Amino acid sequence: MPDSLTVTDNRTGRTYDLPIENGAVHATAFNAMQVTEDDHGLMVYDPAFLNTASCSSRITFIDGDRGILLYRGYPIEQLAEHSTFLETAYLLIHGELPSPSEAAAFEHDITIHTMVHENVKSFMDGFHHDAHPMAMLLSTVGALSTFYPESTNIYDEEQRRISINRLIAKMPTLAAFAYRHSRGLPYNYPDNDLSFAGNFLSMMFKMVEPRYQAVPEIEHALDVLFILHADHEQNCSTNAMRGVGSSHPDPYSATAAAIAALYGPLHGGANEAVVRMLTRIGTLDRLPEFIAGVKAGKERLMGFGHRVYKNFDPRGVVIKRMADQVLSVTGVSPFLQIARELEKIALEDEYFVSRRLYPNVDFYSGFIYQALGIPVEMFPVLFAIPRTAGWLSQWEESLLDNEQKIARPKQVYLGAATRDYTPMHERGVSRPQVLAS
């Protein structure tokens, strides 16, 4: 039959025809492949979801082989050049670019929600002075659910819209508060006459001046960075957002789970790891030693290659231009020379070329953040600000998807078979404990 996969189970000799829909077969079709009537059928084993689609989506498309990233069909390069972050956030959530009146209404709806309850400040004051800003963000976002109990009405469209607007609006405020707390500085309130990026920079860096005015090149570069990081298909944190959201908590709790996933150094902390790597290298003359260590498996090359993109990261192309623009204003980064030489080696050395280890978005974004005077522990926080729009668009799409149920993957059990309990006095010599992996 056309558009189908014919599978022969050599254990039984039975043949099965599995329909192919949109380039995929339903994993549940394998349930029918039983050896005996009382077994549970064949499972599909796929650690880390290397080739398993957990959902269908209309939000973000990635073609890793060709270096393509689309938001709702629009190339990321075009959005980075022509759009703003708030317009892109509207696109992700609503599915279409806004009209002038829709854009103005959305910007107003975001602007009126930038303030946080005063008790949030008290909550944040309870953190130790050296608490990681990402941990503070995670906790305060989760705590927001206690301020908005009506947000549990997730099937009320108006409540969903309010929650989405609140989260997008308050994330920069909470992020800036976390930064100021970590520096022992008083909190700055939002200035709603500024742009989304300009307001965040004001809350971060304003000191005693009546009004903070960001350098236009820096404000624009940050807005572009927010666009590039707004969504990225079914990555670890988005999968966490959908997975936790599938049990139907409020969106603040689900977003906190996504932040927790983003906290890891293999995800949102990757650009932080890049700067730490360059700091460890220190000088150009130590670069050959580091490269030799990478080839010997003793060092890890951070900010190069990607799980999805196989030839180049389209975001990296855009952000490299932004890095040059920012550095022209802020001055040369102390690690710029090392980074450029490392990039040159990776693009020419057969060892790296054959492994498709090219610079990705994390390699360049770290430079921009560092040039702005932002400490490395804040890097994943800046990632979380724009990704909130993507998380919430994915959350709402999953919530309204009739095929979705509470996430509950199966497992391939490799433990002991059924055995009887033995009283302690009858047991022999103690055996090594089986530790959870």
C-alpha positions as CSV (number, residue, x, y, z in Angstrom):
1,M,0.0,0.0,0.0
2,P,1.3,3.6,-0.7
3,D,2.7,5.7,2.2
4,S,3.1,2.8,4.5
5,L,5.9,0.8,6.1
6,T,5.7,-3.0,5.8
7,V,7.3,-4.8,8.8
8,T,7.9,-8.5,9.2
9,D,8.4,-9.7,12.8
10,N,10.9,-12.5,12.4
11,R,9.9,-13.9,15.8
12,T,6.5,-14.9,14.5
13,G,6.6,-14.5,10.8
14,R,3.7,-12.0,10.8
15,T,3.7,-9.0,8.5
16,Y,2.3,-5.6,9.5
17,D,1.5,-2.5,7.3
18,L,2.0,0.7,9.2
19,P,0.6,3.9,7.7
20,I,3.1,6.7,7.2
21,E,1.7,10.2,8.0
22,N,3.8,13.3,7.6
23,G,7.0,11.3,7.5
24,A,6.3,9.4,10.7
25,V,4.7,6.1,11.9
26,H,2.7,6.0,15.1
27,A,4.8,4.2,17.8
28,T,1.6,2.7,19.2
29,A,1.3,0.7,16.0
30,F,4.0,-1.6,17.3
31,N,1.8,-2.6,20.2
32,A,0.1,-5.1,17.9
33,M,3.4,-7.0,17.3
34,Q,3.1,-9.6,20.0
35,V,4.8,-13.0,20.4
36,T,2.1,-14.2,22.8
37,E,-1.3,-12.9,23.6
38,D,-0.3,-11.9,27.1
39,D,2.8,-9.8,26.2
40,H,2.5,-6.0,25.9
41,G,3.7,-5.8,22.3
42,L,6.8,-4.3,20.8
43,M,8.1,-1.0,22.1
44,V,10.3,1.6,20.3
45,Y,13.5,2.3,22.3
46,D,14.9,5.7,21.8
47,P,17.0,7.2,24.6
48,A,17.2,11.0,24.5
49,F,14.5,11.1,21.7
50,L,17.1,10.9,19.0
51,N,14.5,10.0,16.4
52,T,11.1,10.2,18.1
53,A,8.5,12.9,17.5
54,S,6.7,13.5,20.8
55,C,4.2,15.9,19.2
56,S,3.1,17.6,16.1
57,S,3.6,21.4,15.9
58,R,3.1,24.4,13.7
59,I,5.4,26.8,15.5
60,T,9.1,26.2,14.7
61,F,10.7,24.3,11.9
62,I,14.4,23.3,11.8
63,D,16.2,21.6,8.9
64,G,19.6,20.8,10.5
65,D,21.2,19.6,7.3
66,R,20.5,22.8,5.4
67,G,20.8,25.2,8.4
68,I,17.2,26.4,8.2
69,L,15.3,27.8,11.2
70,L,11.7,29.1,10.6
71,Y,9.3,30.7,13.1
72,R,5.8,30.0,11.8
73,G,7.3,29.8,8.3
74,Y,9.4,33.0,8.5
75,P,13.2,32.6,8.2
76,I,15.1,33.6,11.3
77,E,17.4,35.8,9.2
78,Q,14.5,37.9,8.0
79,L,13.0,38.3,11.5
80,A,16.4,39.2,12.9
81,E,16.8,41.9,10.3
82,H,13.3,43.4,10.1
83,S,11.3,42.4,13.2
84,T,11.4,43.2,16.9
85,F,11.3,40.8,19.8
86,L,7.7,41.7,20.8
87,E,6.5,41.3,17.2
88,T,8.2,37.9,17.0
89,A,6.7,36.9,20.3
90,Y,3.3,37.8,19.0
91,L,4.0,35.7,15.9
92,L,5.0,32.7,17.9
93,I,1.9,32.9,20.1
94,H,-0.8,33.9,17.6
95,G,0.6,32.3,14.5
96,E,0.7,35.4,12.3
97,L,2.6,38.7,12.2
98,P,0.5,41.4,13.8
99,S,-1.2,44.3,12.1
100,P,-0.2,47.8,13.3
101,S,-3.2,47.9,15.7
102,E,-2.6,44.3,16.9
103,A,1.1,45.1,17.5
104,A,0.2,48.3,19.5
105,A,-2.4,46.4,21.6
106,F,0.1,43.5,22.3
107,E,2.9,45.9,23.3
108,H,0.4,47.7,25.6
109,D,-0.7,44.4,27.2
110,I,2.9,43.4,27.8
111,T,3.8,46.9,29.2
112,I,1.1,47.0,31.8
113,H,2.3,43.7,33.3
114,T,6.0,44.5,33.8
115,M,5.6,45.3,37.5
116,V,5.7,42.6,40.1
117,H,4.0,42.4,43.5
118,E,6.1,44.0,46.2
119,N,6.1,40.7,48.1
120,V,8.2,39.3,45.3
121,K,11.0,41.6,46.4
122,S,10.7,40.3,49.9
123,F,10.8,36.8,48.6
124,M,13.9,37.5,46.6
125,D,15.6,39.2,49.5
126,G,15.5,35.8,51.3
127,F,18.1,34.4,48.9
128,H,21.8,34.4,50.0
129,H,23.8,37.1,48.4
130,D,25.7,34.7,46.2
131,A,22.8,32.6,45.1
132,H,22.9,31.8,41.4
133,P,20.6,34.2,39.4
134,M,19.1,31.3,37.5
135,A,18.1,29.6,40.7
136,M,16.5,32.8,41.9
137,L,14.6,33.2,38.6
138,L,13.4,29.6,38.8
139,S,12.1,30.0,42.3
140,T,10.4,33.4,41.8
141,V,8.7,32.3,38.5
142,G,7.3,29.3,40.3
143,A,6.2,31.5,43.2
144,L,4.2,33.7,40.8
145,S,1.5,31.0,40.7
146,T,0.7,31.9,44.3
147,F,-0.1,35.5,43.3
148,Y,-2.4,34.5,40.5
149,P,-4.5,31.5,41.6
150,E,-6.9,32.1,38.8
151,S,-4.1,31.0,36.3
152,T,-5.0,27.4,37.1
153,N,-8.0,27.9,34.8
154,I,-5.9,26.9,31.8
155,Y,-8.9,26.1,29.5
156,D,-10.2,29.7,30.0
157,E,-8.8,31.4,26.9
158,E,-8.8,34.8,28.6
159,Q,-6.9,33.5,31.6
160,R,-4.4,31.9,29.3
161,R,-3.9,35.2,27.5
162,I,-3.4,37.1,30.7
163,S,-0.9,34.5,32.0
164,I,1.1,34.5,28.8
165,N,1.3,38.3,28.8
166,R,2.3,38.4,32.4
167,L,5.1,35.9,32.1
168,I,6.6,37.6,29.0
169,A,6.3,41.0,30.7
170,K,7.6,40.0,34.2
171,M,10.5,37.8,33.1
172,P,12.9,40.7,32.4
173,T,11.9,42.3,35.7
174,L,12.6,39.2,37.7
175,A,15.8,38.6,35.8
176,A,17.0,42.1,36.5
177,F,16.0,41.8,40.2
178,A,18.0,38.6,40.4
179,Y,21.1,40.4,39.0
180,R,20.7,43.4,41.3
181,H,20.3,41.1,44.3
182,S,23.5,39.2,43.4
183,R,25.3,42.6,43.2
184,G,23.9,44.0,46.5
185,L,22.2,46.8,44.5
186,P,18.7,48.3,45.0
187,Y,16.1,47.0,42.5
188,N,15.1,49.3,39.6
189,Y,11.5,49.4,38.7
190,P,10.4,49.0,35.0
191,D,10.3,52.1,32.8
192,N,7.4,51.5,30.5
193,D,8.4,54.3,28.2
194,L,11.4,52.3,27.0
195,S,11.5,49.4,24.6
196,F,11.4,45.8,25.8
197,A,15.2,45.5,25.5
198,G,15.8,49.0,26.7
199,N,13.7,48.6,29.8
200,F,15.6,45.4,30.7
201,L,19.0,47.2,30.3
202,S,17.6,50.0,32.5
203,M,16.5,47.7,35.3
204,M,19.9,46.0,35.1
205,F,22.3,49.0,34.9
206,K,20.6,52.2,36.0
207,M,22.3,53.7,39.0
208,V,21.6,57.3,40.0
209,E,20.7,59.0,36.7
210,P,17.1,60.2,36.3
211,R,16.6,58.0,33.2
212,Y,18.8,55.2,31.7
213,Q,19.4,55.5,28.0
214,A,20.9,52.4,26.4
215,V,23.4,52.7,23.6
216,P,21.3,52.2,20.5
217,E,23.6,49.5,19.0
218,I,23.6,47.6,22.2
219,E,19.8,47.9,22.6
220,H,19.3,46.7,19.1
221,A,21.8,43.8,19.4
222,L,20.0,42.6,22.6
223,D,16.6,42.7,20.8
224,V,18.1,40.6,18.0
225,L,19.5,38.1,20.5
226,F,16.0,37.8,22.0
227,I,14.6,37.0,18.6
228,L,17.2,34.4,17.9
229,H,16.6,32.7,21.2
230,A,12.8,33.0,21.2
231,D,12.1,29.3,20.2
232,H,14.0,26.3,19.0
233,E,11.6,23.5,18.4
234,Q,11.5,20.5,20.8
235,N,14.7,21.1,22.8
236,C,15.2,20.0,26.4
237,S,13.5,22.9,28.1
238,T,10.6,23.0,25.6
239,N,10.1,19.3,26.1
240,A,10.1,19.9,29.9
241,M,7.5,22.7,29.4
242,R,5.2,20.4,27.3
243,G,5.8,17.4,29.6
244,V,5.1,19.2,32.8
245,G,2.3,21.1,31.1
246,S,0.6,17.9,30.1
247,S,-0.3,17.3,33.8
248,H,-2.2,20.6,33.6
249,P,-0.6,22.8,36.3
250,D,-0.7,26.6,36.0
251,P,1.7,28.0,33.3
252,Y,4.0,29.6,36.0
253,S,4.8,26.2,37.4
254,A,5.3,24.7,33.9
255,T,7.6,27.6,33.0
256,A,9.6,27.1,36.2
257,A,10.2,23.5,35.1
258,A,11.4,24.8,31.7
259,I,13.8,27.2,33.4
260,A,15.1,24.3,35.5
261,A,15.9,22.4,32.3
262,L,17.5,25.5,30.8
263,Y,19.7,25.9,33.9
264,G,21.9,22.9,32.8
265,P,25.3,23.6,31.2
266,L,24.4,21.4,28.2
267,H,21.5,23.7,27.4
268,G,21.1,27.3,28.6
269,G,24.5,27.3,30.3
270,A,26.4,26.6,27.1
271,N,27.4,30.2,26.4
272,E,28.5,30.5,30.0
273,A,30.7,27.4,29.4
274,V,32.2,29.1,26.3
275,V,33.5,32.1,28.3
276,R,34.8,29.8,31.0
277,M,36.6,27.7,28.4
278,L,38.2,30.9,26.9
279,T,39.1,32.1,30.4
280,R,40.8,28.7,31.0
281,I,42.8,28.9,27.8
282,G,43.8,32.4,28.8
283,T,46.4,33.3,26.1
284,L,47.0,32.6,22.4
285,D,50.1,30.6,23.1
286,R,48.1,28.1,25.1
287,L,45.7,27.4,22.3
288,P,47.7,24.6,20.7
289,E,47.8,22.7,24.0
290,F,44.0,23.1,24.3
291,I,43.4,21.9,20.8
292,A,45.6,18.8,21.4
293,G,43.6,18.2,24.6
294,V,40.3,18.3,22.6
295,K,41.6,15.8,20.1
296,A,42.8,13.6,22.9
297,G,39.4,13.7,24.6
298,K,40.8,15.6,27.6
299,E,39.2,18.9,26.8
300,R,35.7,19.8,25.6
301,L,35.2,22.3,22.8
302,M,32.2,24.4,23.9
303,G,30.2,26.5,21.5
304,F,30.9,24.4,18.5
305,G,28.7,22.0,16.7
306,H,25.0,21.3,17.4
307,R,22.7,18.4,18.1
308,V,20.4,19.5,15.3
309,Y,22.4,21.6,12.8
310,K,24.9,19.6,10.8
311,N,26.5,22.2,8.6
312,F,26.0,25.6,10.2
313,D,23.8,27.3,12.8
314,P,21.8,30.1,11.0
315,R,21.5,32.0,14.3
316,G,25.3,32.0,14.6
317,V,25.6,33.7,11.2
318,V,23.4,36.5,12.4
319,I,24.8,36.8,15.9
320,K,28.4,37.0,14.6
321,R,27.4,40.3,12.9
322,M,25.8,41.5,16.1
323,A,29.0,40.7,18.1
324,D,31.1,42.8,15.7
325,Q,28.5,45.6,16.0
326,V,28.5,45.5,19.8
327,L,32.3,45.2,20.1
328,S,32.7,48.3,17.9
329,V,30.9,50.2,20.6
330,T,32.1,48.6,23.8
331,G,35.7,47.8,22.8
332,V,37.5,44.6,22.1
333,S,36.8,41.6,24.3
334,P,39.9,40.3,26.1
335,F,39.2,36.9,24.6
336,L,38.3,38.0,21.1
337,Q,41.7,37.1,19.6
338,I,41.6,33.7,21.1
339,A,38.1,33.1,20.0
340,R,38.8,34.1,16.4
341,E,41.8,31.9,16.2
342,L,39.8,29.0,17.7
343,E,37.1,29.6,15.1
344,K,39.7,29.6,12.3
345,I,41.1,26.3,13.4
346,A,37.7,24.7,13.8
347,L,36.7,25.7,10.2
348,E,40.0,24.5,8.7
349,D,41.3,21.6,10.7
350,E,40.1,18.3,9.3
351,Y,39.5,16.9,12.8
352,F,36.8,19.5,13.5
353,V,35.5,19.8,9.9
354,S,34.9,16.0,9.6
355,R,33.0,16.2,12.9
356,R,31.0,19.2,11.8
357,L,32.2,21.3,14.7
358,Y,31.4,24.8,13.5
359,P,30.7,27.8,15.8
360,N,27.1,28.0,17.0
361,V,24.9,30.6,18.6
362,D,26.3,30.0,22.0
363,F,29.9,30.8,20.9
364,Y,29.0,34.3,19.8
365,S,26.3,35.3,22.3
366,G,28.8,34.9,25.2
367,F,30.9,37.6,23.7
368,I,28.1,40.0,23.5
369,Y,27.0,39.4,27.0
370,Q,30.5,39.7,28.3
371,A,31.1,42.9,26.3
372,L,27.9,44.4,28.0
373,G,29.5,43.7,31.4
374,I,27.0,40.9,32.2
375,P,28.5,38.2,34.4
376,V,28.6,34.7,33.1
377,E,26.1,33.4,35.7
378,M,23.5,35.7,34.2
379,F,23.9,34.2,30.7
380,P,21.3,31.5,31.0
381,V,18.9,34.0,32.6
382,L,19.1,36.2,29.5
383,F,18.4,33.0,27.5
384,A,15.2,32.4,29.6
385,I,13.8,35.9,28.9
386,P,13.0,35.5,25.2
387,R,12.5,31.7,25.4
388,T,9.5,32.3,27.6
389,A,7.5,33.4,24.5
390,G,8.5,30.1,22.7
391,W,7.7,28.0,25.8
392,L,4.3,29.5,26.2
393,S,3.4,29.1,22.5
394,Q,4.4,25.5,22.7
395,W,2.5,25.0,26.0
396,E,-0.7,26.4,24.6
397,E,-0.4,24.4,21.4
398,S,0.1,21.2,23.4
399,L,-2.8,22.0,25.7
400,L,-5.2,22.4,22.7
401,D,-3.9,19.4,20.9
402,N,-6.5,16.6,21.1
403,E,-3.9,13.9,20.6
404,Q,-1.9,15.0,23.7
405,K,-2.3,13.2,27.0
406,I,-0.3,13.4,30.2
407,A,3.3,12.5,29.3
408,R,4.2,9.0,30.4
409,P,7.0,7.3,28.4
410,K,7.5,3.6,28.7
411,Q,10.8,1.9,29.7
412,V,12.8,-1.2,28.8
413,Y,13.0,-2.9,32.2
414,L,16.3,-4.6,32.8
415,G,16.0,-5.3,36.5
416,A,15.4,-8.5,38.5
417,A,12.5,-10.8,37.7
418,T,9.9,-11.5,40.4
419,R,11.5,-12.8,43.5
420,D,10.3,-13.5,47.1
421,Y,11.3,-11.4,50.0
422,T,13.9,-12.8,52.3
423,P,13.9,-11.9,56.0
424,M,17.1,-10.1,57.1
425,H,18.3,-12.9,59.4
426,E,18.2,-15.4,56.5
427,R,20.2,-13.3,54.1
428,G,23.9,-14.1,53.4
429,V,26.8,-11.8,53.0
430,S,25.8,-8.3,51.9
431,R,26.2,-7.5,48.3
432,P,27.1,-4.3,46.6
433,Q,24.1,-2.0,46.3
434,V,22.6,-1.4,42.9
435,L,22.8,2.4,42.4
436,A,20.3,4.3,40.3
437,S,21.8,5.5,37.1
